[in-house]
Amino acid sequence: MADIVSPIPGIFYVAPAPGKPPFVSPGDTVEVGQTVGMVEIMKQFNEIKSEFSGTVESIEVANAAPVTPGMVLVKVSEG
């Protein structure tokens, strides 16, 4: 199992905008470089990209929840 973590503090978002589908959901296949969420800090949105290829096992943070650097956002089973 691999963890995708937040590189910065801010607010985590699972979708590009309210009412839009999430970037990824549990069971989805992800590739290296694929966007899995965004972290907003001071009105700037930073895409969080997967460093792994595999299957999304879980989203560990609720939408619009505060996050800190190193906090696990998404768990991926590699392969």
Residue pairs with C-beta under 8 A, 6 or more apart in sequence:
1 57
1 75
1 76
1 77
1 78
2 51
2 52
2 54
2 75
2 76
2 77
2 78
3 72
3 74
3 75
3 76
4 36
4 48
4 50
4 51
4 52
4 72
4 73
4 74
4 75
4 76
5 69
5 70
5 71
5 72
5 73
6 12
6 39
6 48
6 67
6 68
6 69
6 70
6 71
6 73
7 39
7 46
7 48
7 69
8 39
8 41
8 46
8 69
9 39
9 41
9 66
9 67
9 68
9 69
10 39
10 40
10 41
10 46
10 66
10 67
11 39
11 40
11 41
11 64
11 65
11 66
11 67
12 37
12 38
12 39
12 48
12 61
12 62
12 63
12 64
12 65
12 66
12 67
12 73
13 37
13 38
13 39
13 40
13 45
13 63
13 64
14 22
14 23
14 24
14 37
14 59
14 63
15 21
15 22
15 23
15 63
16 23
16 38
22 59
23 34
23 35
23 36
23 37
23 38
24 30
24 34
24 36
24 37
24 56
24 59
24 74
25 56
25 59
26 56
26 57
26 58
26 59
27 55
27 56
28 55
28 56
29 53
29 54
29 55
29 56
30 36
30 50
30 52
30 53
30 54
30 55
30 56
30 76
31 50
31 53
32 49
32 50
32 51
32 52
32 53
33 49
33 50
34 49
34 50
35 47
35 48
35 49
35 50
36 48
36 49
36 50
36 56
36 73
36 74
37 47
37 48
37 59
37 73
37 74
38 45
38 46
38 47
38 48
39 45
39 46
39 48
39 67
40 46
48 73
48 74
50 74
50 76
52 76
52 78
53 78
53 79
54 76
54 77
54 78
54 79
55 76
55 77
55 79
56 74
56 75
56 76
57 75
57 76
57 77
58 74
58 75
59 73
59 74
60 71
60 72
60 73
60 74
60 75
61 67
61 71
61 72
61 73
67 73
